[in-house]
Amino acid sequence: MIAMLFQALSAKLGIVTGRNLAEMCRDRFPRPVVWSMWVISEIAAMATDLAEFLGGAIGLSLLFGLPLLAGMVLTGFIVYGILMFERFGFRPIELIIGNLVATIALCYLIEMFIAPVDWGSAALHTVMPELANAEALLLAVGIIGATVMPHAVYLHSGLTQARIPTRDEGETGTVVRISNTEVIIALAIAGLVNMAMVMMASSAFYAGHSDVAEIETAYHTLTPLLGIAAAGVFLLSLLASGVSSSMVGTLAGQMIMQGFVGFRIPIWVRRLVTMVPAFVVVGLGANATNALVISQVVLSLALPLPMVALLIFTRNADIMGRFANSRLTHAAAIAGTVIVLLLNAFLILQTLGVTIPGLSDGG
């Protein structure tokens, strides 16, 4: 719901002002603040690409029996090749990403029928979640970063700013309503897919296989547990997720750079630069799965910046006119920002070794 709200606010900002969030920050904030936001946003975009690029590479590596480095190179070429469709406008990219996301959703729908899900327990904890220990907190913060995603907040304002030109406030209001509907549908599907991932993993691995903590181990364990079809579907979803998200991360990075500092670099340079951290992680022999989780935590730590900026801009009637946030919307946005900030604060305290009551490792 936090993701839905802030994506809707980002889209509204782009539609009403004709400017994306990064451009608005450059126009309205002091120069030191703008440069700081740009650097942090670029780090977040690279953290995103680290996770998604590694995910796609692991999928290719396991699917075709390739070395991980070879999978990474091949994933880089696939993403770059698809990004070349941008020369024909953004619609072909939208269609490709949409089909990849549909592939992911279909894969996990199939997994739901293969895995022995405890539907009663799943229903209960959908409305009564719990954080059993400090490790669960780390994963929860990572899930927030992977769901709301700061780079996606920036990108959405750019995708909608000139998508359908409007001539008056009536048309602008119609486009904003259509955009809100699109956001709700898209993120509802994304949320259901995320829930399906967690449910499949817990049903397949929790009972007797709680030692499964790596993607590679998960794949090899799925084959004897649920059959080769389940393992193959898992890898297909991983590959589709890695490629689609890596594309989004690259496009967002371009928009963030152009918005904050006013210049672009060739897409192949952007692609090359954002691939470097993943190659460094693998080259140093670091644990790829741990790198994925930590990269998502980095996203969550960077998330408050665009959230606060959106709060400031979309509440300002001088900027938004009659489309400025209502008191209720503004209060909801503040609540969402506070939730993210509190979870980040807990995570930082935990990292510093401060004991959090009720979240010790003993649970």
C-alpha positions as CSV (number, residue, x, y, z in Angstrom):
1,M,0.0,0.0,0.0
2,I,3.0,2.3,0.7
3,A,4.3,1.5,-2.8
4,M,0.9,2.2,-4.4
5,L,0.6,5.6,-2.6
6,F,4.0,6.9,-3.5
7,Q,3.9,5.6,-7.1
8,A,0.6,7.4,-7.5
9,L,2.0,10.6,-6.1
10,S,5.0,10.3,-8.3
11,A,2.8,9.8,-11.4
12,K,0.6,12.7,-10.4
13,L,3.6,15.0,-10.0
14,G,4.8,14.1,-13.5
15,I,1.3,14.5,-15.1
16,V,0.5,17.9,-13.4
17,T,3.9,19.6,-13.7
18,G,5.4,18.0,-16.8
19,R,8.6,17.6,-14.8
20,N,9.9,14.4,-13.2
21,L,10.9,14.2,-9.5
22,A,14.6,14.6,-10.1
23,E,14.1,17.7,-12.2
24,M,11.8,19.2,-9.5
25,C,14.5,18.6,-6.9
26,R,17.1,20.3,-9.1
27,D,14.7,23.3,-9.6
28,R,13.6,23.7,-6.0
29,F,16.4,22.5,-3.6
30,P,19.8,24.0,-2.8
31,R,22.7,22.8,-5.0
32,P,24.4,20.8,-2.2
33,V,21.2,19.0,-1.5
34,V,20.6,18.2,-5.1
35,W,24.1,16.7,-5.6
36,S,23.8,14.7,-2.4
37,M,20.4,13.3,-3.5
38,W,21.9,12.5,-6.9
39,V,24.8,10.5,-5.5
40,I,22.6,8.6,-3.1
41,S,20.1,7.9,-5.8
42,E,22.8,6.6,-8.1
43,I,24.0,4.3,-5.4
44,A,20.5,3.0,-5.0
45,A,20.1,2.5,-8.7
46,M,23.4,0.5,-8.7
47,A,22.3,-1.5,-5.7
48,T,19.1,-2.4,-7.6
49,D,21.0,-3.4,-10.7
50,L,23.4,-5.5,-8.5
51,A,20.5,-7.5,-7.2
52,E,18.6,-7.9,-10.4
53,F,21.6,-8.5,-12.6
54,L,22.9,-11.2,-10.2
55,G,19.5,-12.8,-10.1
56,G,19.3,-13.0,-13.9
57,A,22.9,-14.3,-14.1
58,I,22.3,-17.0,-11.5
59,G,19.1,-18.1,-13.4
60,L,21.0,-18.4,-16.7
61,S,23.9,-20.1,-14.9
62,L,21.8,-22.8,-13.4
63,L,19.4,-23.2,-16.4
64,F,22.2,-23.8,-18.9
65,G,25.0,-25.0,-16.6
66,L,27.2,-22.0,-17.2
67,P,29.8,-20.5,-14.9
68,L,28.3,-17.6,-13.0
69,L,30.6,-15.1,-14.8
70,A,29.5,-16.3,-18.2
71,G,25.9,-16.0,-17.0
72,M,26.6,-12.4,-16.0
73,V,28.1,-11.5,-19.4
74,L,25.2,-13.1,-21.2
75,T,22.6,-11.3,-19.0
76,G,24.4,-8.0,-19.7
77,F,24.1,-8.6,-23.5
78,I,20.4,-9.6,-23.2
79,V,19.5,-6.5,-21.2
80,Y,21.5,-4.2,-23.5
81,G,19.9,-5.8,-26.6
82,I,16.4,-5.2,-25.2
83,L,17.2,-1.6,-24.2
84,M,18.1,-0.9,-27.9
85,F,14.3,-1.0,-28.5
86,E,14.1,2.4,-26.7
87,R,15.0,4.1,-30.0
88,F,11.5,3.2,-31.2
89,G,9.9,4.9,-28.2
90,F,9.1,3.7,-24.7
91,R,6.0,1.7,-25.8
92,P,8.1,-1.4,-27.0
93,I,10.1,-1.4,-23.8
94,E,6.8,-1.2,-21.8
95,L,5.4,-4.2,-23.7
96,I,8.6,-6.2,-23.2
97,I,8.7,-5.5,-19.5
98,G,5.0,-6.2,-19.2
99,N,5.5,-9.6,-20.8
100,L,8.4,-10.5,-18.6
101,V,6.4,-9.5,-15.5
102,A,3.5,-11.6,-16.8
103,T,5.9,-14.5,-17.2
104,I,7.0,-14.1,-13.5
105,A,3.4,-14.0,-12.4
106,L,2.5,-17.1,-14.4
107,C,5.6,-19.0,-13.0
108,Y,4.5,-18.4,-9.4
109,L,0.9,-19.2,-10.1
110,I,2.1,-22.6,-11.4
111,E,4.4,-22.9,-8.3
112,M,1.4,-22.3,-6.0
113,F,-0.3,-25.5,-7.5
114,I,2.9,-27.5,-7.1
115,A,4.0,-26.5,-3.6
116,P,2.1,-27.9,-0.6
117,V,1.0,-24.5,0.7
118,D,-0.6,-24.3,4.2
119,W,-3.4,-22.0,3.1
120,G,-4.8,-21.6,6.6
121,S,-1.5,-20.4,8.0
122,A,-0.9,-18.2,5.0
123,A,-4.3,-16.5,5.4
124,L,-3.7,-15.9,9.1
125,H,-0.3,-14.3,8.7
126,T,-1.5,-12.2,5.8
127,V,-3.4,-10.2,8.4
128,M,-1.2,-11.0,11.4
129,P,2.4,-10.7,10.4
130,E,5.3,-11.1,12.8
131,L,9.0,-10.4,13.1
132,A,10.4,-13.4,14.9
133,N,14.0,-12.2,15.3
134,A,16.6,-9.7,14.1
135,E,17.2,-11.7,10.9
136,A,13.6,-11.4,10.1
137,L,13.8,-7.6,10.5
138,L,16.7,-7.5,8.0
139,L,14.6,-9.4,5.5
140,A,11.6,-7.2,6.1
141,V,13.5,-4.0,5.5
142,G,15.0,-5.6,2.3
143,I,11.5,-6.5,1.1
144,I,10.4,-2.9,1.6
145,G,13.3,-1.6,-0.4
146,A,12.6,-4.2,-3.1
147,T,8.9,-3.3,-3.2
148,V,8.8,0.5,-3.0
149,M,12.2,1.0,-4.7
150,P,13.5,4.6,-4.7
151,H,14.6,4.5,-8.4
152,A,11.1,3.4,-9.5
153,V,9.6,6.4,-7.6
154,Y,11.8,8.7,-9.7
155,L,11.2,6.8,-12.9
156,H,7.4,6.8,-12.7
157,S,7.2,10.6,-12.5
158,G,9.3,10.7,-15.7
159,L,7.2,8.0,-17.6
160,T,4.0,9.9,-17.0
161,Q,5.1,13.5,-17.5
162,A,4.5,13.6,-21.2
163,R,2.8,10.3,-21.8
164,I,-0.6,11.8,-22.6
165,P,-0.4,15.6,-23.2
166,T,-3.3,17.4,-21.5
167,R,-4.9,20.7,-22.5
168,D,-6.8,21.7,-19.3
169,E,-7.4,20.7,-15.7
170,G,-10.3,18.4,-16.7
171,E,-8.1,16.3,-18.9
172,T,-5.3,16.3,-16.3
173,G,-7.7,15.0,-13.7
174,T,-8.9,12.2,-16.0
175,V,-5.3,11.2,-16.7
176,V,-4.4,11.2,-13.0
177,R,-7.4,8.9,-12.3
178,I,-6.4,6.5,-15.1
179,S,-2.8,6.5,-13.8
180,N,-4.0,5.8,-10.2
181,T,-6.0,2.8,-11.5
182,E,-3.0,1.5,-13.4
183,V,-0.8,1.9,-10.3
184,I,-3.2,0.0,-8.1
185,I,-3.6,-2.9,-10.6
186,A,0.1,-3.2,-11.3
187,L,1.2,-3.1,-7.7
188,A,-1.6,-5.4,-6.6
189,I,-0.3,-8.0,-9.0
190,A,3.3,-7.3,-7.9
191,G,2.2,-7.7,-4.2
192,L,0.4,-11.0,-5.0
193,V,3.5,-12.3,-6.8
194,N,5.7,-11.3,-3.8
195,M,3.4,-13.1,-1.5
196,A,3.4,-16.2,-3.7
197,M,7.3,-16.2,-3.7
198,V,7.3,-16.2,0.1
199,M,4.6,-18.8,0.4
200,M,6.3,-21.1,-2.1
201,A,9.6,-20.8,-0.4
202,S,8.2,-21.4,3.1
203,S,6.1,-24.3,2.0
204,A,8.9,-26.0,0.1
205,F,11.8,-25.3,2.5
206,Y,10.6,-24.5,6.0
207,A,9.7,-28.1,7.1
208,G,13.0,-30.0,7.2
209,H,14.9,-27.7,4.9
210,S,15.3,-24.6,6.9
211,D,19.1,-24.6,6.0
212,V,18.3,-23.5,2.5
213,A,19.5,-19.9,2.4
214,E,21.1,-19.7,-1.1
215,I,19.3,-19.4,-4.5
216,E,21.5,-22.2,-5.9
217,T,20.7,-24.5,-3.0
218,A,17.0,-23.7,-3.4
219,Y,17.1,-24.7,-7.0
220,H,18.9,-28.0,-6.3
221,T,16.6,-28.8,-3.4
222,L,13.4,-28.0,-5.4
223,T,14.1,-30.8,-7.9
224,P,13.8,-33.7,-5.5
225,L,11.2,-32.0,-3.4
226,L,8.7,-30.8,-6.0
227,G,10.1,-32.2,-9.3
228,I,12.1,-30.8,-12.2
229,A,9.2,-28.8,-13.5
230,A,9.0,-26.7,-10.3
231,A,12.8,-26.1,-10.4
232,G,12.6,-25.1,-14.0
233,V,9.8,-22.7,-13.4
234,F,11.7,-21.2,-10.5
235,L,14.7,-20.5,-12.8
236,L,12.5,-19.1,-15.5
237,S,10.9,-16.6,-13.1
238,L,14.3,-15.7,-11.7
239,L,15.7,-15.0,-15.2
240,A,12.6,-12.9,-16.2
241,S,12.8,-11.0,-13.0
242,G,16.5,-10.2,-13.4
243,V,16.2,-9.1,-17.0
244,S,13.1,-6.9,-16.5
245,S,14.2,-5.3,-13.3
246,S,17.7,-4.6,-14.7
247,M,16.2,-2.8,-17.6
248,V,14.1,-0.7,-15.3
249,G,17.1,0.1,-13.1
250,T,19.1,1.2,-16.2
251,L,16.3,3.5,-17.5
252,A,15.8,4.9,-14.0
253,G,19.5,5.6,-13.7
254,Q,19.4,7.6,-16.9
255,M,16.5,9.6,-15.8
256,I,18.0,10.3,-12.4
257,M,21.2,11.6,-13.9
258,Q,19.4,13.7,-16.5
259,G,17.0,15.1,-13.9
260,F,19.6,16.0,-11.2
261,V,22.6,17.1,-13.1
262,G,21.2,17.8,-16.6
263,F,23.2,15.4,-18.8
264,R,22.9,11.9,-20.2
265,I,25.5,9.2,-21.0
266,P,25.2,6.5,-23.8
267,I,23.0,3.6,-22.6
268,W,25.9,1.2,-23.1
269,V,28.1,3.2,-20.7
270,R,25.3,3.2,-18.1
271,R,24.9,-0.5,-18.6
272,L,28.6,-1.1,-18.2
273,V,29.0,1.0,-15.1
274,T,26.0,-0.6,-13.3
275,M,27.3,-4.0,-14.1
276,V,30.7,-3.4,-12.4
277,P,29.5,-3.9,-8.8
278,A,28.1,-7.3,-9.6
279,F,31.3,-8.4,-11.3
280,V,33.3,-7.1,-8.2
281,V,31.0,-9.1,-5.8
282,V,31.5,-12.3,-7.8
283,G,35.2,-11.7,-8.5
284,L,35.9,-11.3,-4.8
285,G,34.1,-14.5,-4.0
286,A,31.4,-12.9,-2.0
287,N,28.1,-14.7,-1.3
288,A,25.8,-13.8,-4.1
289,T,22.5,-14.3,-2.2
290,N,23.8,-12.2,0.8
291,A,24.7,-9.5,-1.7
292,L,21.2,-9.6,-3.0
293,V,19.7,-9.1,0.4
294,I,22.1,-6.3,1.4
295,S,21.5,-4.5,-1.8
296,Q,17.8,-4.4,-1.1
297,V,18.5,-3.0,2.4
298,V,20.5,-0.2,0.7
299,L,17.4,0.6,-1.4
300,S,15.3,0.9,1.8
301,L,17.9,3.2,3.4
302,A,17.9,5.4,0.3
303,L,14.0,5.4,0.1
304,P,13.2,8.2,2.5
305,L,14.8,10.9,0.2
306,P,12.4,10.6,-2.7
307,M,9.5,10.0,-0.3
308,V,10.1,13.2,1.6
309,A,10.6,15.1,-1.7
310,L,7.3,13.9,-3.0
311,L,5.6,14.9,0.3
312,I,7.0,18.4,-0.1
313,F,6.1,18.8,-3.8
314,T,2.7,17.1,-4.0
315,R,1.4,19.0,-0.9
316,N,2.4,22.4,-2.3
317,A,-0.6,24.1,-4.0
318,D,1.8,26.6,-5.8
319,I,3.2,23.5,-7.7
320,M,0.2,21.2,-7.9
321,G,-2.7,23.7,-8.0
322,R,-6.0,21.9,-7.3
323,F,-4.2,18.6,-7.5
324,A,-2.3,19.2,-4.3
325,N,-2.6,16.4,-1.7
326,S,-5.6,16.4,0.6
327,R,-5.0,16.3,4.3
328,L,-5.9,12.6,4.4
329,T,-3.5,11.7,1.5
330,H,-0.8,13.8,3.1
331,A,-1.3,12.2,6.5
332,A,-1.1,8.7,4.8
333,A,2.0,9.7,3.0
334,I,3.6,10.9,6.2
335,A,2.6,7.7,8.0
336,G,4.2,5.6,5.2
337,T,7.4,7.6,5.4
338,V,7.6,7.3,9.2
339,I,7.2,3.5,9.0
340,V,10.1,3.2,6.5
341,L,12.2,5.6,8.7
342,L,11.5,3.6,11.9
343,L,12.4,0.3,10.2
344,N,15.6,1.8,8.9
345,A,16.4,3.1,12.4
346,F,15.8,-0.3,13.9
347,L,18.1,-1.8,11.2
348,I,20.9,0.7,11.9
349,L,20.7,0.1,15.6
350,Q,20.8,-3.6,15.1
351,T,23.9,-3.2,12.8
352,L,25.6,-1.2,15.5
353,G,24.9,-4.0,18.0
354,V,22.1,-2.3,20.0
355,T,19.7,-4.8,21.4
356,I,16.1,-4.3,20.2
357,P,13.6,-5.6,22.7
358,G,11.6,-8.5,21.3
359,L,13.9,-8.8,18.3
360,S,16.9,-10.6,19.7
361,D,18.2,-13.6,17.8
362,G,16.5,-15.8,20.2
363,G,13.2,-14.3,19.2
